[in-house]
Every structure is written in C-alpha cells, then in structure tokens.
Amino acid sequence: MKTDRRNFIKNTSAAAIGVPFIMSSGNLFANPANDTVNVAVIGTGGRSKAFLKSAANMPEMRIVYACDVDQVRLDSFIVTAKEWLGYKVKQEKDFRKILEKKSVDAVIIVTPEHWHAPMAIMAMQAGKHVYIEKPCSHNLHENDLLVQVYKKTGMVCQMGNQQRSSVSSRQAISDIQNGNIGNAYAAKAWYSNTRGSIGVGKKVAAPDTLDWDLWQGPAPREDYRDNVHPYNWHWFRAWGTGEIHNNGTHEIDICRWALGVNLPKRVASTGGRLHFKEDDWEYYDTQLASYEFDGGKTINWEGRSCNGHQLYSKGRGAMIYGTEGSIMLTRKGYWLYDLKGNEINFIKEESPMDAATATEDTIGFDILTVNHIKNFFAAIREGETLHAPIDDASISTHLCHLGNIAQDLEISLDIDPRSGQVLNNDKAMSYWKRDYESGWEPKL
C-alpha cells in the first residue's frame, strides 16, 4: 500500500534517531528518495537566497511558500525563485497563515532575531519542522521555551550554525577527541569586520510596502526610524542581540564542540561601543567575553565589529589549544600545529560545487549551508541524527546571552552549570526575559 507523503514525513521524523549523518562530496547532489519536503521560507532578505541556491541543488527540498512583511523583498524573492528553481513560489505576508497550510511540512526562519524563538515555537506547535537561523532566541526565557516545545512536540528543529556540517570541521573535532593535540583545555573564538556608523535615525513613516506593526511582532511597539530596516536592527536591543550573537554564535559554538563543554560556571566580559560613540548602535562594537567551565576549560571570544584587523590572518575562526598542539578551524578548513606553532597539516573544506557559485558573501551561500540543510531534511525524511539539534545548539546561544549580561553589568557572573542561571544576582536574572507586546508572548 502506498504511504501518504505527509504521513511518511511525519512518521519518520518524530524521533531523530540513527547513525550520525556525514555528507561526502561524492554524493552531495545524488537523487534522494521520492518524497520531497515542502518548505516555507519566512523572511526573504539576503540570507534567504542561500536557501534558494540550496533548493536548486536539492530535489528533496521544494519551496512552496515565501513569507515576508516587506513586499519589496518578497517580490524580489519570488522572481529569483522562479529564475533559480524553475517554478513559481506562492507568497504570504502573515506567517500565521503559513502555519495553517497543511501542504507545508517545514519552515525555514530567516527573520530578525526577535522573531526567531516565538515563530519557531508556534511552528512546532502547528506540526511543522523548523530550521531556525542563529541565534535561536532573543533572550534566555525563549531558549527554555524553545527546548521544551521541541521535546514536547517531537518535531525536528535545527539551528543554522552550519559549520557543524563542515566535513573538515567534523574531522577536526574527531581528531581532537582522538587526542591529536593531547588534552584540549582552552579555545579562542574571534570575528572582525569594518562596519560603519549607523547614524542617528529619524522618526519617519514606515514605507507603504512594509507592515511595520507585524515586523515588530512580539517586541513592544516603537516608532519607525530610517536606520533600522533592513539590517541595522541587529544593533538595537528591541530586535537584535549584538555581534556576539550575530557572528560569535558560530565560533563560540565550534569552541564548545571542540572542548566538549556545555554551560559555564563563570562569565566575564569587557568592551563597549568604542569605535563609534555618537550613533544609535546599542550593543558593543568591541567585546572580550570569557567563559570558565568545570574542569578548568576556558573559551574566550573577541569581537571587533568596526576594526577589521585579523587574528591569525583570518577574519573569523576558532583556535583550540591542547597539551600537545593546537588546531585552528574556519569555514575553509582546519590547520594542525605543534606546540611551537609550526604547521603540521592542513585539511581543506572541499566543495563539489562550481567555483563561481561556491561562495557568495552577500547571501552567505556555501557548501556548509547545503550540507546543513541536507542534514535537516535527512533527519525529517530518514531519521538521521541532527548535527545541531536545538536542545544542544541553544546552549551556544545561552553562552552569548550570558556574555552580553556580563558586559551590561560590568561584573563577573557566577553560573549554575546545570541550569545556566546566574547565582545570587537578581539584577542579572532580570535579563532572563524580555517584555512582550500584548498578545504576542510565546507560550507552551
């Protein structure tokens, strides 16, 4: 008897079990099983185009809906989808209508960060699988809710920390675990850029093509300003979470993975808005966050948003230090060094894609994105093990939140490594949850 497509997808995804899914370049674009996963992309900015590129190489993925509150962006996405995919994608402005569609199996959330967790929670409660871009939450309360709903519903939920699906990074972690650098005890994560000032925004009417009220969603209402949309919301507390989440999530996650640690026992941070001081940017353009874990292991994050001087000749990366050597991991590959810093080996991240399309910085498309989204679909369709299930990935987001809290209060935070809560500090714990617009607070 023929199995109904949707029931097949539901039944095989309720428990993400099975052997680890390791993508080899030889079969990256091989024909999958007959059943495709119907997807809605929510948020149609630059990063969403990376998922269009991925879908063009993945017959198991069919984008059936696109959703955005910005009609200009939505129209652009629909045109590009037709060009790249060869078929027309339907559109909706209100994501809640997407969740009502029985034809939609999964959603990919590519929205501003204040929407990530509330939207993912509602989607899983509606029976949709979720691929959620990093960071997975705007605050620690949302982290807790997100994991609880994930476990309660049994839906597949993966965070977009795509380096977890890097073949070279997975090899590096295996080598670290096998003792290639002895006992790995410390890690350094970094990111640098040359972002300019965002200026002082003027209160103006929102464009007619933008539903500003729905854009704000769970955030308390504010007047529209001309320096927020479409990108600078990252630096405002109402909607974004700063550079440590915007980019630090990736490298901090790699460090945590390499050291085999979860929640810390102490967190401290120094820095501030130091490069530009007279604009609306509310987070930090310079930050040094330190994490100490049980067993004495440490992670240090260095973020410089406005001074692009590179560390180790790399704009971003993670260095893992051990008793017998060091390993550096980036999205390009991994380097093995001896104790004196001499390079012993380099393993390049190989890509079967044409060089002209392998990397497009404006949309963040690369082989890691393809690998990661393929792993997500393999978990839905075949029960493969997720590379970044939300109950684990959210821990890296948790660390970033603690780094921002420590920086805000300019103190060292003692943390319960079991719950992740700040000990003996009511002021710090007041950051655990945000204020929500009436009717929009996410619930179990």
KAPE-V742263 format. One record per run of one state. SS is the DSSP state (H for helix, E for strand, L for the rest). FROM is the first residue (numbers start at 1). LEN is the number of residues. If there is no record, write none. Layout:
# KAPE-V742263
ss->{SS:SS}
from->{FROM:FROM}
len->{LEN:LEN}
This chain:
# KAPE-V742263
ss->{L:H:L:E:L:H:L:E:L:H:L:E:L:E:H:L:E:L:H:L:E:L:H:L:E:L:H:L:E:L:H:L:H:L:E:L:E:L:E:L:H:L:E:L:E:L:H:L:H:L:H:L:E:L:E:L:H:L:E:L:E:L:E:L:E:L:E:L:E:L:E:L:H:L:E:L:E:L:H:L:E:L:E:H:L:E:L:E:L:H:L:E:L}
from->{1:5:14:20:21:25:28:37:43:48:57:61:68:70:71:86:90:93:95:100:106:110:113:126:129:133:140:154:157:160:162:166:167:178:184:193:203:204:210:211:212:217:219:220:225:226:232:236:243:247:248:260:266:273:286:293:294:297:298:305:311:312:314:315:316:323:326:331:333:338:343:349:355:359:360:361:365:366:367:383:385:386:389:390:410:413:416:422:423:426:430:436:437}
len->{4:9:6:1:4:3:9:6:5:9:4:7:2:1:15:4:3:2:5:6:4:3:13:3:4:7:14:3:3:2:4:1:11:6:9:10:1:6:1:1:5:2:1:5:1:6:4:7:4:1:12:6:7:13:7:1:3:1:7:6:1:2:1:1:7:3:5:2:5:5:6:6:4:1:1:4:1:1:16:2:1:3:1:20:3:3:6:1:3:4:6:1:8}
